[in-house]
């Protein structure tokens, strides 16, 4: 794509201001997801009695839709990103409430809303929107020390946490807690408060352990594999040993034919078996690049909201990927967490694309960006009279 330097069209300005390297990395992740869908999904579809390429075709549709969504959102200004995030968050929280009350129960949880033949997981879309709104609240709390925005941030976290734990979805709650805590720390809030909220977070984990049998079971199986069924985790770990450094070759893996979630939560294990540890490290490097780019190159933005929002979105993508990979290698207890841009799933793909679009919009180079959050400074100049001169 080439544009003249004096071209002032919207597309040309977007092209000259976008972080092309970051965009290329995200598009690479989406392309890798399509390739891996071809590797992992047909066996799952056949086992479920569906057409061989059922999940592949769905993945292609959602990947293409996600790219369009990401590119469209990347044209927005920071203030428009904030407005979009607020609207998406409000709708997502309402739909999460509807899901907990009227949604279909799947494996003991109510996380989905179905309408017109489609299924939607609202909590997936709530994550990037939550990061945006929380970043704005913490930015306001930092630039206006006397404001009560910090308590609004606490209230928003409590509402989102309550809905997630009501479903229940402890994995998503844990991820949102990490993002909220990271933004709290980065925004420079008092250390004593950080310790207090950290204690509350640990208390929340204890409450989840006591009240949710599936959480207790997963932790028990993680600490003592002999105490229950650890088939998926064991096979995932075994795939790394069988794949070695360079893998068994595309299409030669066997784990995808026995794991129920080989195309979603355990697709990283399919990568390990068929493409090897080297490919896994390269994939890990792509996610690491996203967060490193945000934390280093864009850590000095003058607008506090943009700075915090960029960090929050990058950490959201990276931490979700880290949790998924950690489960696959047996470092943490199993939880339902997709690999962003890679795992099958329409809600996951569209939500990750939304997060990437917001991130790309916020990091665009702007000659004189208008701060979204700024301290209120009283003017010391005399008022202007009717004649246009200062009195």
QUIGIBEL-V867391 format. One record per backbone hydrogen bond with DSSP energy under -1.0 kcal/mol. CO is the residue of the C=O (numbers start at 0). NH is the residue of the N-H. E is the energy in kcal/mol with one decimal. If there is no record, write none. Layout:
BEGIN
co=(CO;CO)
nh=(NH;NH)
e=(E;E)
END
This chain:
BEGIN
co=(3;8;9;10;11;12;13;16;17;18;19;20;21;22;23;24;25;26;27;28;29;30;31;32;33;34;35;36;40;41;42;43;44;45;50;52;53;54;55;56;57;58;59;60;61;62;63;64;65;66;67;68;69;71;72;76;77;78;79;80;81;82;83;84;85;86;87;88;89;90;91;92;93;94;95;96;97;98;105;108;112;114;117;119;120;121;122;124;125;126;127;128;129;130;131;132;133;134;135;136;137;138;139;143;147;147;148;149;150;151;152;153;154;155;156;157;158;159;160;161;162;163;166;168;169;170;171;172;173;174;175;176;177;178;179;180;181;182;183;184;189;190;191;192;193;194;195;196;197;198;199;200;201;202;203;204;205;206;207;211;212;213;214;215;216;217;218;219;223;224;229;230;231;232;233;234;237;238;239;242;243;244;248;253;254;254;258;260;260;262;263;266;267;268;269;270;272;273;275;276;277;278;279;280;281;282;283;284;285;286;287;288;289;290;291;292;302;303;304;305;306;307;308;309;310;311;312;313;314;315;316;317;318;319;320;321;322;323;324;325;326;334;338;338;344;345;346;347;348;349;350;351;352;353;354;355;356;357;358;382;384;388)
nh=(6;12;13;14;15;16;17;364;19;22;23;24;25;26;27;28;29;30;31;32;33;34;35;36;37;38;39;40;44;45;46;47;49;48;53;56;57;58;59;60;61;62;63;64;65;66;67;68;69;70;71;72;73;74;75;80;81;82;83;84;85;86;87;88;89;90;91;92;93;94;95;96;97;98;99;100;101;102;108;105;119;117;114;112;123;125;126;128;129;130;131;132;133;134;135;136;137;138;139;140;141;142;143;146;150;151;152;153;154;155;156;157;158;159;160;161;162;163;164;165;166;168;109;172;173;174;175;176;177;178;179;180;181;182;183;184;185;186;188;187;193;194;195;196;197;198;199;200;201;202;203;204;205;206;207;208;209;210;211;215;216;217;218;219;220;221;222;223;226;227;233;234;235;236;237;238;241;242;243;246;276;277;251;256;257;258;261;263;265;343;266;270;271;272;273;274;247;248;279;280;281;282;283;284;285;286;287;288;289;290;291;292;293;294;295;296;306;307;308;309;310;311;312;313;314;315;316;317;318;319;320;321;322;323;324;325;326;327;328;330;329;336;341;342;348;349;350;351;352;353;354;355;356;357;358;359;360;361;362;390;387;384)
e=(-1.7;-2.5;-2.1;-2.4;-2.2;-1.2;-1.8;-2.5;-1.4;-2.4;-2.5;-2.0;-2.1;-2.5;-2.1;-2.2;-2.2;-2.4;-2.7;-2.1;-1.7;-2.1;-2.7;-1.8;-1.6;-1.1;-2.7;-2.2;-2.7;-2.5;-2.0;-1.5;-2.9;-1.3;-2.0;-2.5;-1.9;-2.4;-2.4;-2.1;-2.5;-2.6;-2.5;-2.4;-2.6;-2.2;-2.0;-2.5;-2.9;-2.6;-2.4;-2.4;-1.8;-1.1;-1.9;-2.3;-2.2;-2.1;-2.7;-2.8;-2.5;-2.3;-2.9;-2.4;-2.2;-2.3;-2.6;-2.6;-1.9;-2.5;-2.4;-1.9;-2.2;-2.6;-2.1;-1.5;-3.4;-1.4;-1.4;-3.0;-2.3;-2.2;-2.2;-2.6;-1.5;-1.7;-1.1;-1.2;-2.8;-2.1;-1.9;-2.5;-2.5;-1.9;-2.0;-2.4;-2.5;-2.2;-2.6;-2.1;-1.7;-2.5;-2.0;-2.5;-1.1;-1.2;-2.4;-1.9;-2.5;-2.7;-2.2;-2.2;-2.3;-2.5;-2.7;-2.6;-2.1;-2.2;-2.7;-1.5;-1.0;-2.1;-2.1;-1.9;-2.5;-2.0;-2.6;-2.2;-2.0;-2.2;-2.7;-2.7;-2.4;-2.4;-2.3;-2.2;-2.8;-2.3;-1.5;-1.4;-1.8;-2.3;-2.1;-3.0;-2.2;-2.1;-1.9;-2.3;-2.2;-2.1;-2.2;-1.9;-1.9;-2.4;-2.5;-2.2;-2.0;-2.6;-2.0;-2.0;-2.6;-2.1;-2.3;-2.6;-2.5;-1.9;-2.3;-2.8;-2.6;-1.1;-2.8;-2.6;-2.2;-2.4;-2.2;-1.7;-2.4;-2.1;-1.5;-2.2;-2.5;-2.2;-2.1;-1.2;-1.5;-2.2;-1.3;-1.0;-2.6;-2.7;-1.2;-1.8;-2.0;-2.1;-2.4;-2.5;-2.6;-1.9;-1.6;-2.3;-2.1;-2.4;-2.5;-2.2;-1.5;-1.6;-2.3;-2.1;-1.4;-1.6;-2.6;-2.9;-1.7;-2.5;-1.6;-1.2;-2.2;-2.6;-3.1;-2.4;-1.8;-2.8;-2.6;-2.2;-2.6;-2.1;-2.2;-2.4;-3.1;-1.9;-1.9;-2.5;-2.4;-2.1;-2.5;-2.5;-2.1;-1.8;-1.6;-2.9;-1.1;-1.4;-2.0;-2.4;-2.2;-2.6;-2.4;-2.3;-2.1;-2.3;-2.3;-2.3;-2.6;-2.3;-2.3;-2.7;-2.1;-2.0;-1.6;-2.3;-1.5;-3.0)
END
